[in-house]
């Protein structure tokens, strides 16, 4: 597993796709997309990412995921390579979905645990994974409890992802810093 984080539009996706392109043409490539096209900006970002993938030699299979991994994404093996983009959007989706359930905190923690279990399962099966996230933890604390909870959960996820990863990178202004 490789973890890549950095600021918005810092070059994270380009780095991830460059790393994946070095895996060879004999693999099965999967893009797990967590973005929801709720406004024009997000629609444009999703379109740009699709175009970037289409301009590569790799044959990508896109899997859309808002909260839970779909069944067709659970049983990858060593011949599969996946790009998960991105943790920050996925966690936002989880928190929004939690607003519609009886016990939101339990729902959030259950989804995070399922996410972690799935990544560990793929690791055991030698799936090559690149996990992308945004670095927002440098921002000052918010006056809103939900934002602070999101930051705390994201910080915990980032720490867990770095611990589980073989490599960890931070990208700023297309400059890449390898931390692990």
N, C-alpha and C positions, 0 to 999 in steps of 0.2 A: 504494500500500500504506500502511495505517495500522497502527501498532503500539501496543498498549495493555498496560501492565503495572501491577501493584499487588498489594497484599496480598490474602489470601484473604477473600472476601466484602466487598471494598472498594467494589464498584459497577462493576467493569470490564465485566461482561457487559451491564449496563444501559446503560452508555455506548456500547458497541459496537452494541447493538441500536438505540439512539436514532440513532446516526450512519447506520446502514444504512437505517433507516426514512425517511431524507431522500433516498434515491436514486430514489424514484418507484416507482409500481406497475407500470410496464412492463418491469421487469427480472426476471431469473430469480434467485431467492434460494436459496443453498445454505449449509447449516450443516454444517461438517465437525467431527464429534464424536469426540473421542479418548478419552473416559471409558469405563472398563470397570466394569460394575456388580458389583464383587467383594465388597462388604459393604453393609449397610443404609444407612450414611451416603452412600455413593456412589450407590446406587440413588435415594435421596431427592434428591440434588443433580441427577442426570440428569432425574428427574421434574420438578423445579422448573424447570429450563431448558426442558424441552419445553412445560410449561404457559405459561411466559413467551412463547415463540414462538407458541403457539396463540392467545394473547390479542392478537396483533397483526393488522393488516390484511394483512400480507404472506403469501404462500403459500410457506412454507419447504420445501425438499427436504433432508432430513437424510441425510448420508452418514457412516456409521460407519467409523472408521479407527483401527486400533491402531498399526501401524508404517508400512506402505507405503500410498501413495495408491492407492485402487482405480481400475481402468480408467475407470469412469464419471465420475471426477472429474478426469481429466487434460486434457481438451480444452475447458475453458471459454473463452469469448470475451468481447468487450467488452460484451455484453448481460447478462453474469453478474456477480452480486455474491456474495461468499462471506465467511463468518465462520468462522475457524479457531479452535477452542477445545478445548484450549489447548496451548501449546508445552510447558509443564512436564509435563503428563500424557503427551503424546506421547513426550517424551524418556524419561520413566520406563518407558513401554511398550517403547521401543527397548532400554533397558538390561536390562530383564527378559528380553526375547527374546534378547539377546546371550548370556545365560547358557547357552543351549541350542545354541550353535554352536561350531564348532571354534576359530575365531579371533574372540573377542568384540570386541576393540579394532577390528579391521578392519571388522567388521559395523557397529559404532556409527558409525564415521567414514564408511562408505559410506552409511548411512541418512541421516546429516546432510547429506552432499553431495547425495543424491537429493532431499531435502526442499528444500534451497536451489535446486537446479536447477529444480524444479517451480515454486517461487514466482517465479523469474526468468522462466520461460517464460510464466507468467500475466501478469506485468508487461508483457512484450513484446506480449501479445495484449490489453492494456488492460482486464484483469479488475480490478474494484474489490475489494480484499481488506482485511479487518480481521483482524489476527492478535492473539490475546489470550494473555497469559502471566502467571504469578505471579511476584512479586518476592520471592525468598528469599535474595538475595545479601547482605542486611544481617545475616544470622545469623552467629554466630562459626563458625570452622572446626570440623569434626567430628573425632572420634577415629577415624572409620571412613573408610577409603580410598575406598570406593564413593561415599559421600556427597560427599566432596571432589571426586572425579572428576565427579560429576553437576553440582555447583555450577560447576566450571570449564567444562564443556561448555555448560551453560545460560548462563553469563556470556558465552561466546563467541558463542552463538546470539543472545542479546539485542543484543550489539554489532553483529553482522551485520544483524539485522533493523532496528535503528535506522538504520544506514547506508543500507540499501536503501529505507527508508520515506520517504514524502513528509511524514508527520506521525508524531510519537511522543508518547504521553501516559503519565503515571503517575497512578493513582487511589489515594487513601488516604481512608478514612472518607467516601466519596462526593464528596470534593473532588478536582477534576481539575487537574493541572498539565501544561500543554503544554510539552514540552522541545524539540520540533522542529516 
